[in-house]
Amino acid sequence: MLAIERRNRILEILQRDKKVVVSNLSAMFNVTEETIRRDLDKLEKEGLAKKTYGGAILNESLYVDLPYTVRKKANVANKQYIADIVNSLVEEGDHIMLDASSTAVYIAKHLKHKKNITVITNSIEILLELSDITGWKVLSTGGTLKEGSLALVGYQAEKMITSFHVDKAIISCKGVDIEKGITDSNEMDAHIKKLMLNSANQKILAVDNSKFNKISFTKITDLSDIDILVTDKEIQEQWKQTFQSMNVKVYDKNNSENK
């Protein structure tokens, strides 16, 4: 196993258990404890973990981007539930934009049975996922590959997005707050998502329940700028009232309109 593969596996364990122990990891990966300590040193320098006596804990900061290979394995059941709802909102023949979130990858998987869909995305993972589908038009934004992810960002991606208009844009985010709105951890990602929303007739935010009442580094847009919220759990009454006042339609766990 390569060192980067081992560190990503350690991150997956941290995502699941919130902490790791050096001796346990040493036995699991059949390497020395010193090797594991070096792995944890690197994860700490990258802002992904915090070393403790005998191990490490997950850095749950909203300002840190986890590697895509780790993100796509987190909250899988929740993302699949969200993807199933979004599937019911997308009609055959639609033109849509999907961001480079791990949630969007699950959405793309759920949409594959539909006919005559046009997808514009900055996600390399989605491009690969849809590479074997027939009867669709799949467009890449182009752009610069963002380090540590499978996302295309930068001027060329932004220029491509603004040159199209679609039926629906579907994005996710790191934080949703009543006062601060919809936020993300990376400025380039946030700008791409904002441009996607601006290019769509219908703006859909697809986000799991862990993102509510959280504020990340940079703002994507206001809550009032979206048309539909899709999430995996019933939202709190305060949120219900907020979205109702903004005419945002909510699809959550207890909304009978979901299916």
N, C-alpha and C positions, 0 to 999 in steps of 0.2 A: 504494500500500500504506500502510495506517495504521501509525503508530509502534508501537502495541501488537502488531500483526501482525508487524512486522519484528522486534521484540524476542522474540516467541515463536518465530519462525523461527531467530533467533540461538541461543535456548535449545535448540532441537532439534539444531542443529549442535554445540553444546557437549555435549549428551547423547551424541551419536554419536562426536565426535572428541576430546572432553575439553578442547579449546582452540580459540581463534579468533584470527585476525590482522586488525587494523583495515583494512589496505590491501585485503586480499582481500574483506572484507565490504563495503567501500565500492564496489568494482567489481561485486560480486554484486548489490547492491541499487540501484546507480546513484545513490548519495547521497554527500555529502562525508564525509571522514574525521572531521570534527568532529561530524557527526550520529551516526556510529557510536560515537564516544567518549562522547557524551551517553547513547546507548542502554546502553553498558557501565557508565557511572556509575550509571544507574538500576537495572540488574540487580545491581550490587554493593551498592547501598543496600538492595535487597530481599533481600539475602543469597543470591542465586542464582548469582553469579559472583564471581571475584576478578580484579581488573585486574592485568595484567603489562605489562612494557615492550613496547609495540607491539600489545597484544591483551588477552586474558583467558583464564582457565582456569575450568572448572566447579567450583562449590562443591559438593562431594559430601557435605556434612554431612547426617547423618540427622535433624537438627533442623529442616530446611528443607522446606517444602511447595512442590514445583514446580507450576505451573499445570496444570490437568487436560488442556488441549490439548497440552501437551508430554508429560505422563505417558502418555497413551494411545498415543503413537507409539513409546514405548520398549519394548524387549524383546518385540516383537509376536509373534514365532514362539514364544517361551517361554510367553506368555500363552495363545496358541491351543492349545498342547499341553496346558497345565493345564486349559483349558476343555473340551477333548475328554474328559479323564479325569473331570472333574466331571459332564459330561453322562451318563456311564455310571453314575454314582452316584445320579442323580435319577430317580425313577420317575414314570410318568404318574399324575396325581392328587395328587402331592405338594404340600404347602404349604411354601414356602421363604422365607427372608429373604436378601437380597443387600445388601451394603454399597455404599458409593459409590466403591470402588476401580476403577481402570481394568481390573484383572483381572476383576472382576465383570461389566463390560460385555461382555467377550468370552464369559464364561460364559452370559450372557443370550442372546447371539447363537446359541450352540451349542444352547441348549435349545428354540429356537423351533419345532422340528418335533414336540415332545412335545405331548400332549393334556391338557387339564383341569389345568393348573398354576395354583396361586395364588402370587403373588409379592408380598411386602412389601419395599419398598426406600426408601432416602433419597437415591437417585441420580436426578437429573433426566435424565441421559443414558440410563439404563436405561428410565425411563418413556417417553422418546421412542422408544427402540429397540423397545419392545413395543407401541407405540401402534396398530400396524396388525394385531395378532394377534387371532384370534377364538377363542373357547372358553376363554380364560384369565380369571382375575380378578387384576387388577393394582392394588395399593393403594399409595398414596404415604403416607409418614409425616407429610407436612406439616412445618412447622418454619421456621426461619430460614435463608435462603440464605447459605452460608459464602462469604466474599469470596475470589475467585480460583479458585473451584471450581464444580462442578455438584452440590454436596452440600447436603442439608438437615439442620440440626442444631438443638440447643437443646431447651427444655422440651417443646414440643408434639411434636416428633419422638420424644423419649424416652418421653413418656406414651403415644403411640400404640403404640410397639414393645412396651411392657410389658403392654399390654392384649390381646395375642395370644399364642398358642402354636402353634408350627409343627413340621413334621417335621424340617427341616434349616435350619441357618443357615450361610451361606458367607461368610467374610470373608477379607481380605488384611491385610497390615501392612507396616511399614517395617523391623522388626528381629526376628530370632528368635535367642535366646541361651539356652544350657543353664541358666545361673544366673538370669538376669533375666527369662526367659520371652518373651512376645510383646509387642512395644512398637510405638508409633506416634509420629508427630511432633507431633500435635495432640491436646490433651486432650478437646475436644468430639467429635472423630472416634473417639477411643479409647473414650469412654464409650458412644457409640452401638453400637460393635462389641461391647462387653462385654454390653450389654443384649440384643443380637441372639442372642448365644451362650446367654445365660441363658434365652431364650425358646424354645429348640429342643431336641428329643429328641436330635438328632445334630448335633455341632458340627464343622464342616469348616474347616480353615485351608488356603487356596489361595495359595501364595506361590512366587515364582521363586527360583532358587538364589542370587541375589545378596544376599538378605536374611539368609542364615544367618551366625551369628557376628557379628551386628550388634546394637547396642543403640540405640534411639531415645529420644525425650524422656520419654514417659509410658507406663506399663504398661497393657496391655489385660487380660491374664490370664496364669496359669501355663500352661506346656506341658501339664501333666497335665489341664487343663480341656478340652482338645480330644479328639475321638474319632478324627478322620481328618486326616492331612496329605497334601496333594497338591502335588507340585513337579515341576520339569521336568528335573532331573538326578539321578543316583544320589547319595544322601546318604552322608556319610562314616561309617565304622564306629562312631565315637563317638556319632554321632547315632542310628544304627540301634539301638544298645544302650540309649540313653536313652529313645527312644520305645517300644521293646519293654518296658522296665521299667515304663512308664506305661500299657501296654495301648493305645497309640495306633497305629492301623493306617496304614501308610505306602504311598502310591502314588507311585513315582518312576520314573525313566527305565528302570531295569532290573528293575522289578517286573512279573512276568509276569501279575499279576492286573489290570494296567491296562486291558487290552482284553478 
